[in-house]
Amino acid sequence: MRYDYECKTCNHEMYDVVQSVKEKPLKRCPECKKHTLERVISAPTVFFKGEPTTLGQLAEKNAKSMGKTLIEEKEGKNKVGKKDALREAKTELNRKINKMSESQRQRYIENG
């Protein structure tokens, strides 16, 4: 399984930490060395074998890359926290996609 962690003391974040379900959650933060690291509940990760073949798989692939770009842009412009920036980027991307016609969505999914 892959888990995300966040330190409640220094807000250090760790993404996609690979652990067995049977393993105990990490507790010690690698940054501040305090035992305040906690697992963060996040959406499940979707894995594809080879290239995406369906419209949904293409959308997932492009949404991930666009979401990262939007977050990087937002973090550079203001001091919004990473979680807030991610939430805002996802909302903004969903609004943009929902306003598109079916053919525009398909072109967006195929080309990014």
N, C-alpha and C positions, 0 to 999 in steps of 0.2 A: 504494500500500500504506500501511497505518497501522502505526506502530511505537510501542512504549513504550520509554522510556529511564530509566536510573537512574545517578546519579553515585556512583562508588565511594568518593569522598572525603567528600562532605557528605550523601549519601543523598537528594538532590533527585530527584524523579520527574517525568517528563513522559509524558503519555498521548496516544495517538492522533495522533502526529506523522505528517503525510502526506508521503511521499517515494516517488519512483520506485524500482523495484527496482534500477535501474542506478546510482542515487546512492550515494555513499559514506556510511556511518553517521556520525552526528554524534559529535564527540569532546569539544567544549568545553562545560562546564557553564555555564548562564546565571547560576547563583547564585554559585558559588565561583570561576568563571573558569578552573578547572584542566581539563586534557585527560584527564579520567577518566570521561567519560560513556560508557555501554555500552548496547547494545540488550538488552532483556529479552525472553525468549521467552514468548509468551502465546498464549492460545487465539485462533483466527481469529475475526474479527468477522463477524457474520451481518447481511446487509442485507435488508430487506423493502421491496417496492414497495407503497405504500398500507397499508391496515390488515391485520393478521395474519388469515389465513383458516383455518388449520389449528390443531388442538389444540397441536401442537408449537411453532408460531410464537407462539401466545398464551402458552405456558409460558415461552418464551425472553424475551419482552417483560416479563412479570411477574417472572421470576427476576432480571433485571437491575435492575429498580427495587427489589425487595425486598432484593437483595444490597447495594445502596448504602445503604439505610436501616439494615440490620443493622450494616454497617461503621461508619457514623456513630455509632450507639448505642454500639458497643464502644469506639471511639476516645474517646468522651466519658467513659466509665466507668473506663478504665484506660489504661496507657501501653504497650499492645501495639503493635508495629510495624505499619505499613500492610499489608505483605505477610502477616503472621501474622493480622491482623484479617480480611483478605479470605479467606484460606484457612479460618479458623474460621467465618466467615459462610456460605461456600458449603457447608461440611460440615454446619453446623447446619440450613440450609435444605433440603439433601438428606435429612437424617434426618427432618425434619418432613414432607416430601412423601412419603417412603417409608412412613410410618406411616399415611397416609390411604387410605381406600377409593377405588375408582375414581370414584364420584360426588362424593366430597369433593375429589378432585384436580381434577375438571372444574370444580367451583364455584370452587375456589381459583384456577385458571388464568383463568377468566372474570372473576372479581371482584378478584383480588389478595389 
